[in-house]
């Protein structure tokens, strides 16, 4: 489910994978307003991603789609060493 | 996070994997686990602590606060087909209720198992009455379900 990642000096990063949310090709009329990112909708696919992780004393890469077939709770939080 | 870690076995019993994510690097995750969380939870955090530098994943999930440069308390329940069944987002100062997350998962699992034949009314807990939506139930919920049952 996870693969161990090589740890070098660079801070490991990840990001969304797979197809980007459909890009609408629209005629550009007005100067583009910066659109607020659209919120996830229930009943739709969770966007896939790969991210480096600390797990079980190791650094690994986690890909959400590797968890298909299981229930997943994905918890974001503001930061390590915060208080709540 | 420590509250989720403490309840991890209950998540496992429900066949649920937990993934936590913040903008901190995996090195900081390790330090937080080793130096603080492992003192709150025996054995430390039992699930992967993911790093989302720059909030790229958080942005796609709509919970990255660009101004503050952090992710808000977004919690997503994802089913075995990869579909988001529910989410909750709180601002940083207020923590979540792990028991409520477990309750919601149990409800979603029941609905999935029944292939949608059953629905869980407000305040439902495992073992309590479910509703079976259909033509016969239209206008008749009041006969089988009372508002008090939401708070029992």
gemmi code that builds the backbone of each chain (N, CA, C; Angstrom):
import gemmi

chains = {
    "A": [
        ("UNK", (0.833, -1.199, 0.000), (0.000, 0.000, 0.000), (0.869, 1.251, 0.000)),
        ("UNK", (2.015, 1.208, 0.714), (2.894, 2.363, 0.712), (4.268, 1.924, 0.249)),
        ("UNK", (4.965, 2.848, -0.355), (6.330, 2.560, -0.714), (7.223, 3.486, 0.084)),
        ("UNK", (8.370, 2.932, 0.477), (9.283, 3.758, 1.240), (9.883, 4.804, 0.300)),
        ("UNK", (10.046, 6.021, 0.804), (10.607, 7.048, -0.056), (12.029, 7.347, 0.375)),
        ("UNK", (12.851, 7.710, -0.595), (14.239, 8.046, -0.288), (14.276, 9.415, 0.364)),
        ("UNK", (15.050, 9.519, 1.420), (15.142, 10.801, 2.095), (16.456, 11.456, 1.765)),
        ("UNK", (16.384, 12.561, 1.111), (17.582, 13.338, 0.834), (17.507, 14.623, 1.606)),
        ("UNK", (18.215, 15.611, 1.146), (18.192, 16.882, 1.854), (16.978, 17.711, 1.493)),
        ("UNK", (16.433, 17.475, 0.293), (15.280, 18.265, -0.111), (14.063, 17.820, 0.667)),
        ("UNK", (13.211, 18.772, 0.973), (11.978, 18.455, 1.676), (11.061, 17.719, 0.711)),
        ("UNK", (10.643, 16.484, 1.064), (9.794, 15.751, 0.123), (8.438, 16.431, -0.026)),
        ("UNK", (7.967, 16.444, -1.244), (6.639, 17.010, -1.485), (5.830, 16.072, -2.363)),
        ("UNK", (4.548, 16.298, -2.407), (3.663, 15.522, -3.270), (2.663, 16.456, -3.902)),
        ("UNK", (1.565, 15.925, -4.340), (0.543, 16.773, -4.926), (-0.542, 15.945, -5.557)),
        ("UNK", (-1.545, 16.625, -6.091), (-2.651, 15.898, -6.716), (-2.150, 15.100, -7.907)),
        ("UNK", (-2.743, 13.932, -8.158), (-2.408, 13.160, -9.349), (-3.672, 12.877, -10.142)),
        ("UNK", (-3.481, 12.323, -11.307), (-4.633, 11.985, -12.141), (-5.109, 13.188, -12.903)),
        ("UNK", (-6.276, 13.012, -13.499), (-6.789, 14.097, -14.322), (-7.138, 15.291, -13.456)),
        ("UNK", (-6.816, 16.478, -13.943), (-7.253, 17.664, -13.206), (-8.753, 17.787, -13.329)),
        ("UNK", (-9.349, 18.421, -12.366), (-10.789, 18.675, -12.450), (-11.028, 19.364, -13.780)),
        ("UNK", (-12.056, 18.922, -14.456), (-12.283, 19.372, -15.828), (-12.046, 20.868, -15.997)),
        ("UNK", (-11.202, 21.148, -16.973), (-10.934, 22.554, -17.233), (-11.956, 23.056, -18.221)),
        ("UNK", (-12.592, 24.112, -17.854), (-13.583, 24.649, -18.779), (-12.896, 25.601, -19.742)),
        ("UNK", (-13.072, 25.324, -20.998), (-12.508, 26.243, -21.972), (-13.584, 27.280, -22.277)),
        ("UNK", (-13.337, 28.432, -21.788), (-14.326, 29.492, -21.996), (-13.688, 30.613, -22.772)),
        ("UNK", (-14.520, 31.299, -23.457), (-13.984, 32.484, -24.117), (-13.609, 33.471, -23.035)),
        ("UNK", (-12.444, 34.059, -23.207), (-12.034, 35.024, -22.194), (-12.581, 36.380, -22.567)),
        ("UNK", (-13.507, 36.817, -21.768), (-14.091, 38.132, -22.057), (-13.486, 39.162, -21.121)),
        ("UNK", (-13.989, 39.142, -19.921), (-13.531, 40.095, -18.908), (-12.118, 39.716, -18.473)),
        ("UNK", (-11.404, 40.658, -17.888), (-10.154, 40.246, -17.244), (-10.476, 39.153, -16.215)),
        ("UNK", (-9.671, 38.127, -16.206), (-10.014, 36.963, -15.381), (-10.051, 37.307, -13.903)),
        ("UNK", (-11.160, 36.958, -13.319), (-11.240, 37.092, -11.867), (-10.612, 35.853, -11.268)),
        ("UNK", (-9.957, 36.004, -10.150), (-9.417, 34.815, -9.516), (-10.571, 34.077, -8.869)),
        ("UNK", (-10.836, 32.903, -9.384), (-11.988, 32.174, -8.861), (-11.666, 31.535, -7.524)),
        ("UNK", (-12.631, 31.589, -6.661), (-12.458, 30.882, -5.399), (-12.440, 29.387, -5.727)),
        ("UNK", (-11.520, 28.635, -5.106), (-11.485, 27.211, -5.402), (-12.814, 26.571, -5.016)),
        ("UNK", (-13.263, 25.686, -5.875), (-14.567, 25.090, -5.623), (-14.457, 24.046, -4.525)),
        ("UNK", (-15.467, 24.006, -3.685), (-15.449, 23.029, -2.586), (-15.790, 21.651, -3.143)),
        ("UNK", (-15.234, 20.683, -2.493), (-15.546, 19.287, -2.780), (-17.045, 19.066, -2.639)),
        ("UNK", (-17.582, 18.147, -3.397), (-19.005, 17.832, -3.242), (-19.148, 16.401, -2.751)),
        ("UNK", (-20.102, 16.205, -1.865), (-20.352, 14.829, -1.414), (-20.976, 14.055, -2.573)),
        ("UNK", (-20.698, 12.764, -2.598), (-21.219, 11.931, -3.676), (-20.329, 11.935, -4.906)),
        ("UNK", (-19.254, 12.712, -4.855), (-18.317, 12.715, -5.983), (-16.974, 12.145, -5.547)),
        ("UNK", (-16.183, 11.766, -6.543), (-14.885, 11.142, -6.264), (-13.969, 12.082, -5.495)),
        ("UNK", (-13.271, 11.536, -4.544), (-12.258, 12.304, -3.836), (-11.060, 12.470, -4.766)),
        ("UNK", (-10.553, 13.696, -4.914), (-9.395, 13.890, -5.788), (-8.204, 13.048, -5.316)),
        ("UNK", (-7.587, 12.368, -6.259), (-6.446, 11.524, -5.902), (-5.208, 12.393, -5.684)),
        ("UNK", (-4.276, 11.904, -4.895), (-3.028, 12.631, -4.654), (-1.950, 11.664, -4.187)),
        ("UNK", (-0.731, 12.135, -4.286), (0.405, 11.436, -3.679), (1.037, 12.396, -2.702)),
        ("UNK", (1.393, 11.912, -1.529), (2.038, 12.788, -0.559), (3.052, 11.999, 0.251)),
        ("UNK", (4.162, 12.634, 0.592), (5.120, 11.987, 1.483), (4.535, 11.918, 2.884)),
        ("UNK", (4.909, 10.900, 3.620), (4.342, 10.733, 4.952), (5.360, 10.142, 5.907)),
        ("UNK", (5.145, 10.410, 7.182), (5.905, 9.738, 8.230), (5.008, 8.660, 8.801)),
        ("UNK", (5.486, 7.420, 8.790), (4.664, 6.316, 9.262), (5.552, 5.216, 9.800)),
        ("UNK", (5.288, 4.842, 11.047), (5.973, 3.666, 11.576), (7.492, 3.802, 11.497)),
        ("UNK", (7.993, 4.960, 11.912), (9.425, 5.245, 11.931), (10.065, 5.335, 10.541)),
        ("UNK", (9.258, 5.389, 9.504), (9.796, 5.487, 8.147), (9.167, 6.650, 7.407)),
        ("UNK", (9.834, 7.062, 6.347), (9.245, 8.012, 5.422), (8.738, 7.235, 4.211)),
        ("UNK", (7.485, 7.430, 3.888), (6.870, 6.682, 2.791), (6.127, 7.643, 1.869)),
        ("UNK", (5.689, 7.135, 0.732), (4.798, 7.902, -0.136), (3.421, 7.275, -0.064)),
        ("UNK", (2.421, 8.083, 0.125), (1.050, 7.584, 0.232), (0.256, 8.083, -0.967)),
        ("UNK", (-0.410, 7.150, -1.645), (-1.288, 7.528, -2.758), (-2.704, 7.159, -2.360)),
        ("UNK", (-3.585, 8.132, -2.432), (-4.952, 7.888, -1.957), (-5.608, 6.725, -2.703)),
        ("UNK", (-5.421, 6.649, -4.011), (-6.117, 5.616, -4.790), (-5.665, 4.203, -4.433)),
        ("UNK", (-4.527, 4.078, -3.742), (-4.124, 2.746, -3.275), (-5.045, 2.230, -2.168)),
        ("UNK", (-5.861, 3.106, -1.642), (-6.773, 2.711, -0.556), (-8.171, 2.362, -1.062)),
        ("UNK", (-8.351, 2.346, -2.378), (-9.662, 1.943, -2.910), (-10.010, 0.569, -2.373)),
        ("UNK", (-11.258, 0.383, -2.007), (-11.662, -0.886, -1.387), (-11.732, -0.778, 0.128)),
        ("UNK", (-11.198, 0.325, 0.671), (-11.297, 0.546, 2.116), (-11.955, 1.903, 2.365)),
        ("UNK", (-12.514, 2.038, 3.522), (-12.981, 3.361, 3.958), (-11.768, 4.158, 4.409)),
        ("UNK", (-11.782, 5.439, 4.128), (-10.669, 6.303, 4.511), (-11.211, 7.549, 5.205)),
        ("UNK", (-10.586, 7.900, 6.313), (-10.853, 9.205, 6.919), (-9.612, 10.054, 6.695)),
        ("UNK", (-9.788, 11.135, 5.966), (-8.681, 12.044, 5.661), (-8.862, 13.296, 6.514)),
        ("UNK", (-7.912, 13.529, 7.401), (-8.027, 14.651, 8.344), (-6.943, 15.689, 8.083)),
        ("UNK", (-7.353, 16.862, 7.674), (-6.408, 17.974, 7.574), (-6.398, 18.708, 8.916)),
        ("UNK", (-5.268, 19.319, 9.235), (-5.203, 20.117, 10.464), (-4.171, 21.218, 10.257)),
        ("UNK", (-4.269, 22.288, 11.061), (-3.462, 23.479, 10.771), (-1.951, 23.276, 10.920)),
        ("UNK", (-1.533, 22.454, 11.852), (-0.088, 22.287, 11.931), (0.352, 21.471, 13.112)),
        ("UNK", (1.509, 20.857, 12.959), (2.105, 20.122, 14.067), (2.383, 21.104, 15.205)),
        ("UNK", (2.339, 20.626, 16.396), (2.619, 21.414, 17.597), (1.622, 22.549, 17.801)),
        ("UNK", (0.483, 22.477, 17.111), (-0.574, 23.409, 17.507), (-1.322, 22.748, 18.659)),
        ("UNK", (-2.271, 23.445, 19.215), (-2.693, 23.037, 20.558), (-3.946, 22.199, 20.653)),
        ("UNK", (-4.800, 22.261, 19.603), (-6.084, 21.572, 19.744), (-6.011, 20.168, 19.149)),
    ],
    "B": [
        ("UNK", (-5.209, 15.368, 16.746), (-4.643, 14.153, 16.166), (-4.491, 13.047, 17.209)),
        ("UNK", (-4.125, 13.467, 18.425), (-3.929, 12.443, 19.453), (-5.252, 11.737, 19.767)),
        ("UNK", (-6.368, 12.477, 19.671), (-7.671, 11.869, 19.960), (-8.004, 10.818, 18.906)),
        ("UNK", (-7.671, 11.101, 17.662), (-7.904, 10.127, 16.596), (-6.999, 8.913, 16.827)),
        ("UNK", (-5.751, 9.190, 17.194), (-4.799, 8.101, 17.411), (-5.272, 7.153, 18.516)),
        ("UNK", (-5.842, 7.744, 19.577), (-6.320, 6.931, 20.694), (-7.459, 6.009, 20.252)),
        ("UNK", (-8.274, 6.496, 19.333), (-9.436, 5.722, 18.867), (-9.114, 4.889, 17.620)),
        ("UNK", (-7.835, 4.806, 17.272), (-7.475, 4.159, 16.013), (-7.998, 2.731, 15.904)),
        ("UNK", (-7.977, 2.023, 17.018), (-8.442, 0.624, 16.984), (-9.909, 0.543, 16.571)),
        ("UNK", (-10.667, 1.534, 17.009), (-12.090, 1.530, 16.623), (-12.247, 1.788, 15.131)),
        ("UNK", (-11.392, 2.647, 14.596), (-11.416, 2.855, 13.144), (-11.037, 1.556, 12.435)),
        ("UNK", (-10.028, 0.885, 12.962), (-9.588, -0.366, 12.337), (-10.675, -1.421, 12.356)),
        ("UNK", (-11.403, -1.479, 13.484), (-12.489, -2.462, 13.595), (-13.524, -2.240, 12.503)),
        ("UNK", (-13.685, -0.994, 12.095), (-14.654, -0.663, 11.042), (-14.012, -0.722, 9.653)),
        ("UNK", (-12.755, -1.231, 9.606), (-12.032, -1.338, 8.338), (-11.807, 0.040, 7.709)),
        ("UNK", (-11.458, 0.983, 8.553), (-11.221, 2.351, 8.097), (-9.742, 2.684, 8.252)),
        ("UNK", (-9.154, 3.257, 7.225), (-7.792, 3.748, 7.322), (-7.826, 5.246, 7.612)),
        ("UNK", (-6.926, 5.679, 8.452), (-6.857, 7.101, 8.789), (-5.613, 7.693, 8.138)),
        ("UNK", (-5.760, 8.854, 7.536), (-4.622, 9.604, 7.009), (-4.735, 11.023, 7.534)),
        ("UNK", (-3.673, 11.528, 8.154), (-3.707, 12.927, 8.575), (-2.817, 13.727, 7.641)),
        ("UNK", (-3.098, 14.998, 7.515), (-2.321, 15.816, 6.575), (-2.230, 17.250, 7.037)),
        ("UNK", (-1.021, 17.799, 6.976), (-0.836, 19.229, 7.220), (0.305, 19.709, 6.332)),
        ("UNK", (0.565, 21.007, 6.372), (1.596, 21.571, 5.501), (2.999, 21.330, 6.057)),
        ("UNK", (3.100, 20.763, 7.247), (4.413, 20.511, 7.836), (5.157, 19.418, 7.065)),
        ("UNK", (6.465, 19.461, 7.130), (7.257, 18.441, 6.450), (7.203, 17.132, 7.230)),
        ("UNK", (7.589, 16.053, 6.569), (7.607, 14.749, 7.257), (8.616, 14.753, 8.409)),
        ("UNK", (9.610, 15.618, 8.318), (10.596, 15.684, 9.404), (9.953, 16.269, 10.665)),
        ("UNK", (9.139, 17.282, 10.461), (8.441, 17.880, 11.602), (7.399, 16.899, 12.150)),
        ("UNK", (6.731, 16.167, 11.245), (5.792, 15.140, 11.706), (6.493, 14.162, 12.647)),
        ("UNK", (7.680, 13.763, 12.231), (8.430, 12.799, 13.052), (8.734, 13.399, 14.427)),
        ("UNK", (9.169, 14.648, 14.441), (9.494, 15.298, 15.712), (8.261, 15.426, 16.604)),
        ("UNK", (7.132, 15.798, 15.985), (5.900, 15.977, 16.776), (5.472, 14.634, 17.351)),
        ("UNK", (5.547, 13.609, 16.512), (5.184, 12.276, 16.996), (6.123, 11.828, 18.110)),
        ("UNK", (7.416, 11.938, 17.841), (8.390, 11.380, 18.780), (8.425, 12.146, 20.103)),
        ("UNK", (8.253, 13.463, 20.020), (8.471, 14.272, 21.222), (7.212, 14.687, 21.949)),
        ("UNK", (6.068, 14.629, 21.288), (4.863, 15.028, 22.010), (3.752, 13.973, 21.916)),
        ("UNK", (3.342, 13.624, 20.705), (2.185, 12.733, 20.572), (2.439, 11.362, 21.196)),
        ("UNK", (3.676, 10.895, 21.102), (3.970, 9.577, 21.683), (3.863, 9.608, 23.208)),
        ("UNK", (3.855, 10.812, 23.777), (3.652, 10.916, 25.232), (2.172, 10.947, 25.573)),
        ("UNK", (1.342, 11.214, 24.562), (-0.104, 11.266, 24.787), (-0.771, 9.954, 24.394)),
        ("UNK", (-0.185, 9.271, 23.422), (-0.749, 8.026, 22.911), (0.337, 6.971, 22.934)),
        ("UNK", (0.023, 5.845, 23.535), (1.042, 4.802, 23.638), (1.464, 4.326, 22.252)),
        ("UNK", (2.731, 4.306, 22.015), (3.238, 3.842, 20.725), (3.246, 4.917, 19.654)),
        ("UNK", (2.718, 6.089, 19.974), (2.718, 7.172, 18.994), (1.585, 7.053, 17.999)),
        ("UNK", (1.670, 7.873, 16.976), (0.599, 7.914, 15.969), (0.649, 6.646, 15.107)),
        ("UNK", (-0.455, 5.882, 15.063), (-0.442, 4.593, 14.369), (-0.793, 4.662, 12.888)),
        ("UNK", (-1.010, 5.855, 12.357), (-1.382, 5.975, 10.944), (-0.417, 6.952, 10.253)),
        ("UNK", (-0.380, 6.920, 8.906), (0.537, 7.812, 8.183), (0.193, 9.288, 8.401)),
        ("UNK", (1.236, 10.084, 8.671), (1.076, 11.534, 8.801), (1.610, 12.152, 7.514)),
        ("UNK", (0.706, 12.667, 6.702), (1.078, 13.132, 5.369), (1.483, 14.603, 5.370)),
        ("UNK", (2.387, 14.913, 4.447), (2.884, 16.275, 4.334), (2.389, 16.892, 3.030)),
        ("UNK", (1.840, 18.086, 3.132), (1.287, 18.758, 1.956), (1.914, 20.144, 1.836)),
        ("UNK", (3.208, 20.151, 1.508), (3.923, 21.427, 1.410), (3.256, 22.324, 0.379)),
        ("UNK", (3.012, 23.557, 0.772), (2.391, 24.493, -0.154), (0.885, 24.363, -0.247)),
        ("UNK", (0.341, 23.371, 0.445), (-1.120, 23.236, 0.468), (-1.731, 22.828, -0.858)),
        ("UNK", (-0.957, 22.116, -1.691), (-1.469, 21.768, -3.019), (-2.678, 20.832, -2.944)),
        ("UNK", (-2.560, 19.832, -2.082), (-3.682, 18.894, -1.943), (-4.840, 19.593, -1.226)),
        ("UNK", (-4.494, 20.354, -0.190), (-5.519, 21.087, 0.559), (-6.310, 22.042, -0.320)),
        ("UNK", (-5.639, 22.621, -1.301), (-6.328, 23.529, -2.212), (-7.376, 22.779, -3.029)),
        ("UNK", (-6.984, 21.596, -3.521), (-7.917, 20.797, -4.313), (-9.114, 20.377, -3.452)),
        ("UNK", (-8.872, 20.172, -2.169), (-9.959, 19.775, -1.268), (-10.710, 20.982, -0.699)),
        ("UNK", (-10.266, 22.174, -1.063), (-11.000, 23.380, -0.680), (-10.836, 23.793, 0.764)),
        ("UNK", (-9.771, 23.318, 1.432), (-9.634, 23.643, 2.852), (-8.314, 24.362, 3.155)),
        ("UNK", (-7.593, 24.750, 2.089), (-6.330, 25.459, 2.302), (-6.607, 26.944, 2.458)),
        ("UNK", (-6.158, 27.503, 3.565), (-6.331, 28.928, 3.825), (-5.076, 29.640, 3.322)),
        ("UNK", (-5.206, 30.223, 2.145), (-4.040, 30.814, 1.495), (-3.457, 31.964, 2.319)),
        ("UNK", (-4.346, 32.763, 2.907), (-3.871, 33.926, 3.654), (-3.031, 33.503, 4.851)),
        ("UNK", (-3.492, 32.459, 5.549), (-2.774, 32.028, 6.740), (-1.673, 31.023, 6.391)),
        ("UNK", (-1.746, 30.465, 5.201), (-0.742, 29.476, 4.792), (-0.878, 28.145, 5.498)),
        ("UNK", (-2.066, 27.849, 6.021), (-2.277, 26.556, 6.688), (-3.573, 25.918, 6.201)),
        ("UNK", (-3.735, 24.677, 6.592), (-4.969, 23.977, 6.250), (-5.923, 24.031, 7.430)),
        ("UNK", (-7.190, 24.208, 7.122), (-8.173, 24.247, 8.206), (-8.520, 22.815, 8.598)),
        ("UNK", (-9.349, 22.667, 9.608), (-9.655, 21.322, 10.098), (-10.717, 20.665, 9.223)),
        ("UNK", (-10.278, 20.179, 8.084), (-11.192, 19.496, 7.163), (-11.099, 17.998, 7.365)),
        ("UNK", (-12.251, 17.367, 7.505), (-12.269, 15.900, 7.700), (-13.197, 15.287, 6.665)),
        ("UNK", (-12.657, 14.388, 5.865), (-13.395, 13.801, 4.753), (-13.567, 12.307, 4.964)),
        ("UNK", (-14.796, 11.824, 4.819), (-15.065, 10.378, 4.881), (-15.197, 9.892, 3.438)),
        ("UNK", (-14.304, 8.963, 3.061), (-14.239, 8.482, 1.684), (-14.575, 6.993, 1.669)),
        ("UNK", (-15.508, 6.598, 0.812), (-15.957, 5.198, 0.819), (-15.040, 4.312, -0.037)),
        ("UNK", (-15.270, 2.989, -0.034), (-14.358, 2.092, -0.756), (-14.300, 2.334, -2.261)),
        ("UNK", (-15.259, 3.056, -2.827), (-15.193, 3.418, -4.243), (-14.450, 4.730, -4.472)),
        ("UNK", (-13.937, 5.318, -3.389), (-13.225, 6.585, -3.526), (-14.143, 7.785, -3.598)),
        ("UNK", (-15.385, 7.596, -3.169), (-16.361, 8.685, -3.235), (-16.465, 9.368, -1.860)),
        ("UNK", (-16.463, 10.689, -1.881), (-16.603, 11.443, -0.630), (-18.040, 11.319, -0.144)),
        ("UNK", (-18.225, 10.741, 1.029), (-19.581, 10.606, 1.581), (-19.923, 11.755, 2.517)),
        ("UNK", (-18.914, 12.316, 3.147), (-19.213, 13.426, 4.051), (-17.958, 14.199, 4.378)),
        ("UNK", (-18.128, 15.451, 4.719), (-16.986, 16.211, 5.225), (-17.435, 17.242, 6.233)),
        ("UNK", (-16.467, 17.665, 7.017), (-16.725, 18.693, 8.031), (-15.485, 19.572, 8.048)),
        ("UNK", (-15.678, 20.867, 8.104), (-14.536, 21.774, 8.131), (-14.711, 22.772, 9.270)),
        ("UNK", (-13.707, 22.856, 10.125), (-13.757, 23.789, 11.251), (-12.560, 24.734, 11.183)),
        ("UNK", (-12.732, 25.915, 11.735), (-11.589, 26.824, 11.835), (-10.646, 26.291, 12.928)),
        ("UNK", (-9.380, 26.713, 12.882), (-8.371, 26.102, 13.754), (-8.661, 26.013, 15.257)),
        ("UNK", (-9.295, 27.003, 15.916), (-9.345, 26.905, 17.383), (-10.266, 25.826, 17.946)),
        ("UNK", (-11.141, 25.258, 17.107), (-12.091, 24.282, 17.645), (-11.769, 22.882, 17.111)),
        ("UNK", (-11.570, 21.972, 18.042), (-11.239, 20.594, 17.673), (-12.478, 19.816, 17.292)),
        ("UNK", (-12.232, 18.668, 16.649), (-13.347, 17.864, 16.150), (-13.806, 16.866, 17.200)),
        ("UNK", (-14.908, 16.197, 16.884), (-15.414, 15.157, 17.772), (-15.229, 13.798, 17.089)),
        ("UNK", (-14.247, 13.050, 17.569), (-13.904, 11.787, 16.917), (-15.069, 10.801, 16.992)),
        ("UNK", (-15.807, 10.826, 18.105), (-16.935, 9.895, 18.247), (-17.987, 10.147, 17.173)),
        ("UNK", (-18.175, 11.401, 16.824), (-19.151, 11.722, 15.786), (-18.681, 11.203, 14.423)),
        ("UNK", (-17.391, 11.282, 14.182), (-16.854, 10.725, 12.935), (-17.118, 9.222, 12.878)),
        ("UNK", (-16.860, 8.536, 13.973), (-17.105, 7.081, 14.022), (-18.584, 6.777, 13.796)),
        ("UNK", (-19.446, 7.574, 14.418), (-20.883, 7.363, 14.255), (-21.294, 7.529, 12.794)),
        ("UNK", (-20.775, 8.571, 12.163), (-21.127, 8.801, 10.756), (-20.637, 7.661, 9.872)),
        ("UNK", (-19.434, 7.175, 10.131), (-18.918, 6.058, 9.323), (-19.824, 4.847, 9.481)),
        ("UNK", (-20.225, 4.564, 10.719), (-21.110, 3.411, 10.950), (-22.430, 3.574, 10.203)),
        ("UNK", (-22.926, 4.809, 10.159), (-24.172, 5.066, 9.442), (-23.978, 4.881, 7.931)),
        ("UNK", (-22.885, 5.436, 7.396), (-22.629, 5.287, 5.954), (-22.422, 3.814, 5.592)),
        ("UNK", (-21.766, 3.077, 6.485), (-21.531, 1.664, 6.198), (-22.840, 0.883, 6.184)),
        ("UNK", (-23.750, 1.227, 7.114), (-25.046, 0.548, 7.144), (-25.834, 0.825, 5.864)),
        ("UNK", (-25.839, 2.085, 5.458), (-26.575, 2.453, 4.242), (-25.990, 1.725, 3.036)),
        ("UNK", (-24.653, 1.676, 2.983), (-23.994, 1.005, 1.855), (-24.329, -0.480, 1.836)),
        ("UNK", (-24.293, -1.090, 3.026), (-24.574, -2.518, 3.119), (-26.009, -2.833, 2.672)),
        ("UNK", (-26.913, -1.937, 3.003), (-28.314, -2.158, 2.633), (-28.579, -1.737, 1.189)),
        ("UNK", (-27.525, -1.327, 0.489), (-27.629, -0.831, -0.896), (-28.668, 0.292, -0.998)),
        ("UNK", (-28.722, 1.099, 0.031), (-29.606, 2.258, -0.008), (-31.037, 1.977, 0.422)),
        ("UNK", (-31.313, 0.719, 0.809), (-32.686, 0.387, 1.226), (-33.006, 1.005, 2.581)),
        ("UNK", (-31.941, 1.250, 3.380), (-32.170, 1.833, 4.702), (-31.518, 3.199, 4.778)),
        ("UNK", (-32.109, 4.054, 5.587), (-31.543, 5.375, 5.836), (-31.502, 5.584, 7.343)),
        ("UNK", (-30.549, 6.374, 7.794), (-30.430, 6.571, 9.232), (-30.962, 7.948, 9.610)),
        ("UNK", (-31.983, 7.974, 10.450), (-32.555, 9.276, 10.834), (-31.626, 10.063, 11.765)),
        ("UNK", (-31.990, 11.303, 11.999), (-31.206, 12.190, 12.862), (-30.867, 11.523, 14.184)),
        ("UNK", (-29.612, 11.661, 14.594), (-29.198, 11.144, 15.887), (-29.046, 9.630, 15.936)),
        ("UNK", (-29.129, 8.979, 14.798), (-29.022, 7.514, 14.757), (-27.703, 7.042, 15.356)),
        ("UNK", (-27.811, 5.941, 16.079), (-26.603, 5.268, 16.576), (-26.740, 3.793, 16.234)),
        ("UNK", (-25.623, 3.047, 16.204), (-25.716, 1.624, 15.883), (-26.730, 0.929, 16.786)),
        ("UNK", (-27.567, 0.106, 16.207), (-28.578, -0.632, 16.968), (-29.915, 0.067, 17.009)),
        ("UNK", (-29.911, 1.345, 16.648), (-31.184, 2.067, 16.688), (-31.929, 1.954, 15.365)),
        ("UNK", (-33.181, 2.367, 15.450), (-34.094, 2.208, 14.319), (-33.601, 2.952, 13.067)),
        ("UNK", (-33.710, 2.256, 11.930), (-33.445, 2.930, 10.661), (-34.783, 3.120, 9.943)),
        ("UNK", (-34.770, 3.872, 8.902), (-35.978, 4.065, 8.093), (-35.771, 3.395, 6.740)),
        ("UNK", (-36.868, 2.888, 6.189), (-36.789, 2.259, 4.871), (-37.580, 3.099, 3.877)),
        ("UNK", (-36.874, 4.022, 3.228), (-37.567, 4.945, 2.338), (-38.279, 4.199, 1.210)),
        ("UNK", (-39.460, 4.671, 0.869), (-40.227, 4.047, -0.212), (-41.613, 4.644, -0.224)),
        ("UNK", (-42.394, 4.257, -1.192), (-43.741, 4.847, -1.327), (-44.561, 4.733, -0.045)),
        ("UNK", (-44.414, 3.617, 0.693), (-45.236, 3.422, 1.884), (-44.853, 4.347, 3.038)),
        ("UNK", (-43.653, 4.889, 2.967), (-43.195, 5.724, 4.083), (-43.537, 7.201, 3.876)),
        ("UNK", (-43.920, 7.540, 2.685), (-44.195, 8.953, 2.396), (-45.317, 9.467, 3.297)),
        ("UNK", (-45.034, 10.512, 4.023), (-46.044, 11.082, 4.910), (-46.293, 10.277, 6.172)),
        ("UNK", (-45.529, 9.194, 6.358), (-45.777, 8.300, 7.488), (-44.609, 8.224, 8.456)),
        ("UNK", (-43.600, 9.054, 8.229), (-42.441, 8.991, 9.129), (-42.881, 9.250, 10.565)),
        ("UNK", (-43.840, 10.165, 10.730), (-44.287, 10.531, 12.082), (-44.843, 9.333, 12.846)),
        ("UNK", (-45.328, 8.330, 12.107), (-45.890, 7.155, 12.787), (-44.811, 6.247, 13.358)),
        ("UNK", (-43.649, 6.209, 12.664), (-42.621, 5.253, 13.086), (-41.439, 5.901, 13.796)),
        ("UNK", (-41.297, 7.196, 13.610), (-40.111, 7.835, 14.185), (-40.496, 9.124, 14.888)),
        ("UNK", (-40.065, 9.234, 16.143), (-40.391, 10.428, 16.931), (-39.136, 11.265, 17.130)),
        ("UNK", (-39.322, 12.566, 17.239), (-38.156, 13.454, 17.359), (-37.319, 13.141, 18.596)),
        ("UNK", (-37.964, 12.640, 19.660), (-37.211, 12.277, 20.873), (-36.109, 11.267, 20.569)),
        ("UNK", (-36.368, 10.432, 19.546), (-35.420, 9.361, 19.247), (-34.086, 9.906, 18.747)),
        ("UNK", (-34.080, 11.167, 18.326), (-32.831, 11.770, 17.852), (-31.879, 12.065, 19.012)),
        ("UNK", (-32.434, 12.071, 20.238), (-31.620, 12.503, 21.378), (-31.441, 11.416, 22.427)),
        ("UNK", (-31.897, 10.238, 22.111), (-31.791, 9.147, 23.085), (-30.357, 8.656, 23.196)),
    ],
}
model = gemmi.Model(1)
for chain_id, residues in chains.items():
    chain = gemmi.Chain(chain_id)
    for i, (resn, *xyz) in enumerate(residues, 1):
        res = gemmi.Residue()
        res.name, res.seqid = resn, gemmi.SeqId(i, " ")
        for name, pos in zip(("N", "CA", "C"), xyz):
            atom = gemmi.Atom()
            atom.name, atom.element = name, gemmi.Element(name[0])
            atom.pos, atom.b_iso = gemmi.Position(*pos), 0.0
            res.add_atom(atom)
        chain.add_residue(res)
    model.add_chain(chain)
structure = gemmi.Structure()
structure.add_model(model)
structure.setup_entities()
